Amino acid sequence: GSGADHRTTYMFSYLDASEHRPSLEEMFEDYWRIMPAYQNVELEHLKVQRVLFGFFPTYRDSPLQPQWNRILQVGDASGIQSPLSFGGFGALIRHLPRLQSAIDDALTSDLLERDDLALINAYQ
């Protein structure tokens, strides 16, 4: 369970994949080094239950333009938002009625070419 003495922390970083950037390992080591200062706790006082670490490649030119006919990219797969912020999924849910109508219109009218589908966007 989760209680007053339990905590969850996250490390987020937005950067490009330049070879001059720190490695993922260096970033994770920095995270543990500076965590006591911003969490106001000594590492020795923590009982770590699990550690998850990963990265999400994202795209500079977002949203991603459809590459194929009859395939609509939605949510995080569309590259509209960083997957770290869950903005792609959130945008999909917030605009679901409008998107459902646009998708229905595209299917009904057989407007399924990639240029047609590129007009359906969660942020319109």
N, CA and C of each residue as an Amber inpcrd file, in Angstrom:
protein
   372
   0.8110000  -1.1860000   0.0000000   0.0000000   0.0000000   0.0000000
   0.8500000   1.2440000   0.0000000   0.1940000   2.3320000  -0.1360000
   0.8720000   3.6160000  -0.1450000   0.4730000   4.3900000   1.1000000
   1.4460000   4.8900000   1.8200000   1.1640000   5.6170000   3.0440000
   1.9710000   6.8900000   3.1160000   1.8770000   7.5550000   4.2360000
   2.5440000   8.8470000   4.4160000   4.0620000   8.7320000   4.3110000
   4.5940000   7.5670000   4.6390000   6.0500000   7.4150000   4.5680000
   6.5150000   6.7830000   3.2550000   5.6070000   6.6450000   2.3050000
   5.9560000   6.1050000   0.9920000   6.0860000   7.2410000  -0.0050000
   6.8990000   7.0440000  -0.9990000   7.0800000   8.0750000  -2.0210000
   7.3730000   7.4320000  -3.3580000   7.0120000   8.1480000  -4.3930000
   7.3500000   7.7830000  -5.7580000   8.0250000   8.9940000  -6.3750000
   9.1400000   8.7950000  -6.9980000   9.8300000   9.9070000  -7.6580000
  10.0400000   9.5720000  -9.1200000  10.1500000  10.6090000  -9.9160000
  10.3570000  10.4570000 -11.3500000  11.4880000  11.3830000 -11.7930000
  12.2130000  10.9440000 -12.7710000  13.2150000  11.7990000 -13.3890000
  12.8020000  11.9820000 -14.8470000  12.6250000  13.2220000 -15.2490000
  12.3050000  13.5290000 -16.6370000  13.4050000  14.3990000 -17.2170000
  13.7110000  14.1660000 -18.4410000  14.6710000  15.0130000 -19.1280000
  14.3100000  15.0440000 -20.6020000  14.3370000  16.2300000 -21.1700000
  14.0710000  16.3910000 -22.5920000  15.3600000  16.8590000 -23.2440000
  15.9290000  16.0340000 -24.0980000  17.1450000  16.4300000 -24.7970000
  17.2790000  15.6170000 -26.0740000  18.1170000  16.1060000 -26.9320000
  18.3320000  15.3950000 -28.1850000  19.3540000  14.2790000 -27.9750000
  19.6010000  13.5210000 -29.0120000  20.4910000  12.3640000 -28.9010000
  21.9230000  12.6840000 -29.3070000  22.3370000  13.9240000 -29.1300000
  23.6960000  14.3120000 -29.4810000  24.7060000  13.5030000 -28.6760000
  25.7950000  13.1440000 -29.3180000  26.8450000  12.3920000 -28.6210000
  27.4970000  13.2090000 -27.5160000  27.2820000  14.5180000 -27.4990000
  27.8560000  15.3800000 -26.4680000  27.0110000  15.4030000 -25.1970000
  25.8330000  14.8190000 -25.2410000  24.9600000  14.7700000 -24.0650000
  25.4450000  13.6830000 -23.1100000  25.0730000  13.7900000 -21.8240000
  25.4110000  12.7150000 -20.8840000  24.7240000  11.4180000 -21.3040000
  25.3100000  10.3060000 -20.9350000  24.7010000   9.0110000 -21.2260000
  23.5000000   8.8040000 -20.3050000  22.6650000   7.8490000 -20.6390000
  21.5290000   7.5310000 -19.7730000  22.0170000   7.0680000 -18.3980000
  23.1070000   6.3380000 -18.3790000  23.6780000   5.8840000 -17.1050000
  24.1330000   7.0740000 -16.2630000  24.8050000   8.0400000 -16.8750000
  25.2510000   9.2330000 -16.1380000  24.0580000  10.0160000 -15.5960000
  23.0140000  10.1210000 -16.3930000  21.8220000  10.8470000 -15.9320000
  21.1890000  10.1500000 -14.7380000  21.1310000   8.8240000 -14.7740000
  20.5430000   8.0750000 -13.6710000  21.3930000   8.2110000 -12.4110000
  22.7030000   8.2070000 -12.5610000  23.5890000   8.4140000 -11.4020000
  23.3990000   9.8130000 -10.8180000  23.2600000  10.8150000 -11.6740000
  22.9910000  12.1770000 -11.1970000  21.6630000  12.2510000 -10.4480000
  20.6760000  11.5480000 -10.9530000  19.3640000  11.5040000 -10.3070000
  19.4840000  11.0340000  -8.8570000  20.2100000   9.9240000  -8.6460000
  20.3740000   9.4190000  -7.2830000  21.2270000  10.3530000  -6.4380000
  22.1860000  11.0260000  -7.0560000  23.0590000  11.9380000  -6.3070000
  22.2870000  13.1550000  -5.7990000  21.3920000  13.7010000  -6.6270000
  20.6950000  14.9350000  -6.2190000  19.3250000  14.6810000  -5.5850000
  18.8360000  13.4540000  -5.6370000  17.5160000  13.1620000  -5.0760000
  17.3700000  13.5400000  -3.6050000  18.3450000  13.2860000  -2.7340000
  18.1590000  13.6640000  -1.3280000  17.8590000  15.1510000  -1.1380000
  18.4430000  16.0040000  -1.9490000  18.2110000  17.4460000  -1.7910000
  16.7820000  17.8340000  -2.1340000  16.2570000  17.3180000  -3.2310000
  14.9110000  17.7520000  -3.6010000  13.8100000  16.9180000  -2.9620000
  14.1570000  15.7340000  -2.4220000  13.1590000  14.9200000  -1.7230000
  13.2570000  15.0820000  -0.1990000  14.2810000  15.8040000   0.2520000
  14.4710000  16.0370000   1.6850000  14.5430000  14.7330000   2.4810000
  15.3540000  13.8050000   1.9840000  15.5320000  12.5250000   2.6610000
  16.9130000  11.9780000   2.2800000  17.5450000  11.3070000   3.2210000
  18.8230000  10.6660000   2.9400000  18.5740000   9.3120000   2.2870000
  19.4190000   8.9570000   1.3330000  19.2480000   7.6860000   0.6440000
  19.2700000   6.5050000   1.6120000  20.0610000   6.6260000   2.6840000
  20.1670000   5.5420000   3.6590000  18.8380000   5.2800000   4.3670000
  17.9530000   6.2690000   4.3740000  16.6590000   6.1210000   5.0450000
  15.5720000   5.5740000   4.1170000  15.9320000   5.2900000   2.8920000
  14.9520000   4.7770000   1.9340000  15.0500000   3.2630000   1.8190000
  13.9080000   2.6210000   1.7140000  13.8460000   1.2040000   1.3930000
  13.2690000   1.1390000  -0.0200000  14.1430000   0.9820000  -0.9780000
  13.7340000   1.0040000  -2.3810000  13.0120000  -0.2990000  -2.7110000
  11.7860000  -0.1740000  -3.2050000  10.9870000  -1.3410000  -3.5780000
  11.2580000  -1.7690000  -5.0180000  11.3660000  -0.8010000  -5.8970000
  11.7080000  -1.1100000  -7.2860000  12.1670000   0.1610000  -7.9770000
  12.9560000  -0.0380000  -8.9860000  13.4710000   1.0640000  -9.7910000
  13.1510000   0.7390000 -11.2480000  12.5040000   1.6580000 -11.9130000
  12.2260000   1.5210000 -13.3380000  13.0020000   2.6030000 -14.0610000
  13.6070000   2.2440000 -15.1510000  14.3750000   3.2180000 -15.9040000
  14.1940000   2.9230000 -17.3760000  13.9660000   3.9490000 -18.1270000
  13.8150000   3.7700000 -19.5660000  13.8720000   5.1130000 -20.2480000
  13.7200000   5.0700000 -21.5400000  13.6830000   6.3180000 -22.2870000
  12.6490000   6.1840000 -23.3910000  12.1490000   7.3200000 -23.8240000
  11.1460000   7.3650000 -24.8660000  11.6780000   8.2290000 -26.0010000
  11.9480000   7.6520000 -27.1340000  12.3430000   8.4990000 -28.2600000
  11.1300000   9.2960000 -28.7340000  11.3440000  10.5440000 -29.0040000
  10.2800000  11.3930000 -29.5230000  10.7770000  12.0640000 -30.7900000
   9.9400000  12.8630000 -31.3730000  10.2490000  13.4180000 -32.6740000
  10.2140000  14.9330000 -32.6510000  11.1430000  15.5410000 -33.3460000
  11.2340000  16.9920000 -33.4190000  10.1050000  17.5730000 -34.2760000
   9.8210000  16.9450000 -35.3790000   8.7960000  17.4370000 -36.3000000
   7.4800000  16.7280000 -36.0120000   6.7860000  17.2070000 -35.0000000
   5.5340000  16.5920000 -34.5840000   4.3710000  17.5130000 -34.9150000
   3.1740000  17.0040000 -35.1060000   2.8770000  15.5770000 -35.0910000
   3.4450000  14.8810000 -36.3190000   3.6400000  13.5900000 -36.1840000
   4.1470000  12.8100000 -37.3050000   3.1000000  12.7910000 -38.4090000
   3.5200000  13.0120000 -39.6050000   2.5990000  12.9620000 -40.7330000
   2.3420000  11.5070000 -41.1160000   1.0980000  11.1820000 -41.4400000
   0.7990000   9.8020000 -41.8420000   1.6740000   9.3790000 -43.0200000
   2.1770000   8.1660000 -42.9580000   3.0400000   7.6420000 -44.0070000
   2.3220000   6.6790000 -44.9400000   1.1580000   6.1860000 -44.5030000
   0.4570000   5.1740000 -45.2790000  -1.0240000   5.5140000 -45.3670000
  -1.6590000   5.0330000 -46.3910000  -3.1000000   5.1430000 -46.5240000
  -3.7640000   4.1900000 -45.5400000  -4.9310000   4.5670000 -45.0660000
  -5.7960000   3.7330000 -44.2310000  -5.2510000   3.4720000 -42.8170000
  -4.2110000   4.2000000 -42.4010000  -3.6750000   4.0560000 -41.0400000
  -3.6700000   5.4290000 -40.3790000  -4.3750000   5.5290000 -39.2540000
  -4.4510000   6.7780000 -38.4980000  -3.6790000   6.6100000 -37.1970000
  -2.6630000   7.4420000 -36.9910000  -1.8750000   7.3920000 -35.7630000
  -2.5820000   8.2310000 -34.7050000  -2.7710000   7.6630000 -33.5190000
  -3.4630000   8.3630000 -32.4460000  -2.6500000   8.2730000 -31.1630000
  -2.9740000   9.1450000 -30.2110000  -2.3190000   9.1160000 -28.9130000
  -0.8240000   9.3550000 -29.0240000  -0.0620000   8.6850000 -28.1880000
   1.3890000   8.8720000 -28.1720000   2.0320000   8.4740000 -29.4950000
   1.4390000   7.5080000 -30.2100000   1.9990000   7.0570000 -31.4840000
   1.9840000   8.1570000 -32.5430000   1.1480000   9.1730000 -32.3400000
   1.0550000  10.2450000 -33.3310000   2.1930000  11.2500000 -33.2050000
   2.9490000  11.1880000 -32.1060000   4.0460000  12.1230000 -31.9130000
   3.5820000  13.5330000 -31.5920000   2.3130000  13.6920000 -31.2000000
   1.7870000  15.0270000 -30.8980000   2.4140000  15.5690000 -29.6190000
   2.5930000  14.7200000 -28.6380000   3.1490000  15.1130000 -27.3530000
   4.1900000  14.0930000 -26.9360000   4.9940000  14.4730000 -25.9820000
   5.9330000  13.5290000 -25.3960000   5.1620000  12.4420000 -24.6500000
   5.5480000  11.1910000 -24.7840000   4.8940000  10.1440000 -24.0180000
   5.0820000  10.3040000 -22.5160000   6.1080000  11.0630000 -22.1130000
   6.3220000  11.2900000 -20.6800000   5.1990000  12.0840000 -20.0520000
   4.5770000  12.9500000 -20.8180000   3.5160000  13.7860000 -20.2590000
   2.1400000  13.1900000 -20.4840000   2.0680000  12.1020000 -21.1970000
   0.8100000  11.4610000 -21.5390000  -0.1250000  12.4130000 -22.2840000
   0.4190000  13.4430000 -22.8920000  -0.3770000  14.4360000 -23.6000000
  -1.0710000  13.8760000 -24.8240000  -0.4450000  12.9260000 -25.5010000
  -1.0910000  12.3380000 -26.6710000  -2.3600000  11.6200000 -26.2900000
  -2.3060000  10.7940000 -25.2540000  -3.4840000  10.0680000 -24.8010000
  -4.5190000  11.0300000 -24.2180000  -4.0560000  11.9970000 -23.4270000
  -4.9790000  12.9730000 -22.8420000  -5.7080000  13.7780000 -23.9050000
  -4.9720000  14.1970000 -24.9400000  -5.5980000  14.9480000 -26.0320000
  -6.6260000  14.0840000 -26.7440000  -6.3170000  12.8210000 -26.9210000
  -7.2490000  11.9120000 -27.5700000  -8.5490000  11.8340000 -26.7680000
  -8.4460000  11.6760000 -25.4710000  -9.6340000  11.5570000 -24.6210000
 -10.4240000  12.8680000 -24.5900000  -9.7300000  13.9940000 -24.4410000
 -10.4260000  15.2930000 -24.3770000 -11.2010000  15.5960000 -25.6450000
 -10.6860000  15.1400000 -26.7710000 -11.3010000  15.4630000 -28.0580000
 -11.9960000  14.2650000 -28.6870000 -12.2830000  13.2480000 -27.8810000
 -12.8450000  12.0210000 -28.4200000 -14.1360000  12.2190000 -29.2150000
 -15.1060000  13.0200000 -28.7410000 -16.3210000  13.1880000 -29.5450000
 -16.0360000  13.7820000 -30.9330000 -15.1870000  14.7810000 -31.0030000
 -14.8590000  15.3960000 -32.2940000 -14.0750000  14.4210000 -33.1650000
 -13.1360000  13.7010000 -32.5540000 -12.3480000  12.7340000 -33.3120000
 -13.2100000  11.5840000 -33.8170000 -14.1270000  11.1290000 -32.9780000
 -15.0180000  10.0460000 -33.3960000 -15.8230000  10.4840000 -34.6050000
 -16.3200000  11.7050000 -34.5880000 -17.0930000  12.2250000 -35.7190000
 -16.2290000  12.3310000 -36.9720000 -14.9960000  12.8310000 -36.8300000
 -14.0960000  12.9780000 -37.9820000 -13.7220000  11.6120000 -38.5590000
 -13.4750000  10.6460000 -37.6920000 -13.1340000   9.2940000 -38.1640000
 -14.3320000   8.6590000 -38.8590000 -15.5180000   8.8370000 -38.2820000
 -16.7380000   8.3170000 -38.9160000 -16.9270000   8.9350000 -40.2980000
 -16.7390000  10.2560000 -40.4030000 -16.8600000  10.9280000 -41.7040000
 -15.8380000  10.3780000 -42.6990000 -14.6060000  10.1750000 -42.2480000
 -13.5690000   9.6570000 -43.1440000 -13.9210000   8.2600000 -43.6340000
 -14.4050000   7.4100000 -42.7320000 -14.7800000   6.0490000 -43.1230000
 -15.9900000   6.0460000 -44.0520000 -17.0030000   6.8300000 -43.6930000
 -18.2310000   6.8860000 -44.4940000 -17.9650000   7.4240000 -45.8930000
 -17.0840000   8.3970000 -45.9920000 -16.8010000   9.0450000 -47.2820000
 -15.6190000   8.4160000 -48.0120000 -15.0460000   7.3620000 -47.4540000
 -13.8810000   6.7020000 -48.0270000 -12.7320000   7.6870000 -48.2700000
 -12.5290000   8.5660000 -47.2880000 -11.4130000   9.5230000 -47.3370000
 -10.3060000   8.9870000 -46.4450000  -9.6310000   7.9640000 -46.9370000
  -8.6710000   7.2330000 -46.1200000  -7.2520000   7.2980000 -46.6600000
  -7.0270000   8.2020000 -47.5930000  -5.6590000   8.4130000 -48.0730000
  -4.8900000   9.1410000 -46.9770000  -3.5890000   9.0110000 -46.9800000
  -2.7910000   9.6190000 -45.9080000  -3.0050000  11.1220000 -45.8050000
  -3.1640000  11.8220000 -46.9190000  -3.3980000  13.2760000 -46.8610000
  -4.7520000  13.5910000 -46.2330000  -5.7450000  12.7430000 -46.4520000
  -7.0530000  12.9210000 -45.8140000  -6.9410000  12.7110000 -44.3100000
  -6.2650000  11.6480000 -43.9290000  -6.1440000  11.3060000 -42.4960000
  -5.2730000  12.3190000 -41.7530000  -4.3770000  12.9940000 -42.4640000
  -3.5330000  13.9980000 -41.8190000  -4.3640000  15.1740000 -41.2930000
  -5.5800000  15.3280000 -41.7840000  -6.4530000  16.4220000 -41.3270000
  -7.1070000  16.1140000 -39.9850000  -7.0500000  14.8550000 -39.5730000
  -7.6420000  14.4640000 -38.2740000  -6.5430000  14.5800000 -37.2270000
  -6.7080000  15.5110000 -36.3000000  -5.6790000  15.7980000 -35.3110000
  -6.3200000  16.0750000 -33.9680000  -5.7560000  15.5180000 -32.9100000
  -6.3210000  15.6920000 -31.5720000  -6.2800000  17.1220000 -31.0680000
  -5.4520000  17.9850000 -31.6740000  -5.3220000  19.3490000 -31.1680000
  -6.0100000  20.3970000 -32.0260000  -6.8280000  19.9780000 -32.9690000
  -7.5060000  20.9740000 -33.8120000  -8.5570000  21.6930000 -33.0210000
